Amino acid sequence: MDIQARQPRGIVKVNGEIIPGWEAWEIDTNSFYQADTFKIVFAISELPAAYNAAWFGDQSKMLVEIFAGFPSNPEKFDTSELESLIVGQVDDFSMIMDSKIIELSGRDLTANLIDAKTTEKFQNQTASQVAIMLAERHNLTPVVTSTSGPTGLFYEIDHTRMNAERSEWDLLTALADESGMMVYVRGTSLYFAPKPSESDAPYLLTWEPATDQHGYSRFNGESLSFSRNLTLAKDIIVTVRSWNQKNKKGFSKTVRATQNKNTVLAGAAQPIGDAQTYQYTIPNATPEQVLQEAQSRLQQLSQHELKMSATLPGDNILDITNIIKVTGTGTRFDTIYYPSSIIREMTPNNGYKMHIEAKNHSPESILIS
């Protein structure tokens, strides 16, 4: 990578105005079920007169946009040469007089959907149509993959969902789960799209052990670490039960993940004491929905077995929608990971960095039902 490529620059806008004087900013791009968050620190003494501490204190609402990138001329650039990383509303404003700083923190525009409650039914629309409608309701541009099947089928079975007030975001994430999709906000757009797959092109993290030619290890980042949950490294058995009020029937579905390939054929012969067992109950579901819930819970539990953390030079390429592939350690940790948090931060002194937290099950794990 050339020197110019590692001269990152950032711009912060507040209520549409470029505000100089920031000392640091941090963005946490996290799982699909939460809002992304940000924090910005301004030096009060570096603020322009038109946007001084008094101006900040008088604002009843603040919309923030943070840009980062690698402009061709690091001494002279504008937002057209950078990428917008987050757009969000400020939730908390602090002025710390001893440190002579102002801190802003908040959430991306997912917050508008989280804060909006609804009891609407949407029975005659598909999940993707609901996503489009709710996006437009909050002035978000919908980037939506079409789905089939009216949501009324979900409401007909789940009376709790029909009658209870819930946030529009909870509704969207539930519809996304049931449709095999993911939903998230980037900038001013709402995405309702297929989930990442292990067949997708991965973001590569490469470890090279020390050799006779170079007596030190190499890594295309700054630090890399792993952990393995030995409890979840046991076989996992998940049972989900339901009573369907409409059909007057109760039933359960059980699924298993096994770590030992030799026990796959033995199946139920494995003593239950050698496995971690989990039991869940959901109301008014069909057998298909109960099986789907059991498989989803099993996958979530399995993905917590292996965890990976890495600190890297910051870039705008990696996203929560990517998969990460680790190679070169010569251990079971050489596998695919799904990021759960990507924290990007920029300061004038330390430059542009990002810290990744990711997880996946062991490549030796086998899911069976």
Beta strands, then each sheet from edge to edge (+ up, - down):
strand 1: 9-14
strand 2: 17-18
strand 3: 22-30
strand 4: 37-43
strand 5: 63-69
strand 6: 83-96
strand 7: 101-108
strand 8: 117-118
strand 9: 141-144
strand 10: 166-167
strand 11: 181-186
strand 12: 189-194
strand 13: 203-208
strand 14: 218-219
strand 15: 223-228
strand 16: 235-244
strand 17: 249-258
strand 18: 275-281
strand 19: 306-313
strand 20: 324-327
strand 21: 336-347
strand 22: 351-360
strand 23: 366-368
sheet 1: 2+ 1- 5+ 6- 7+ 4- 3+ 21- 20+ 13+ 14-
sheet 2: 2+ 1- 5+ 6- 7+ 4- 3+ 21- 22+ 19- 15+
sheet 3: 8+ 10-
sheet 4: 9+ 12+ 11-
sheet 5: 18+ 16+ 17- 23+
end
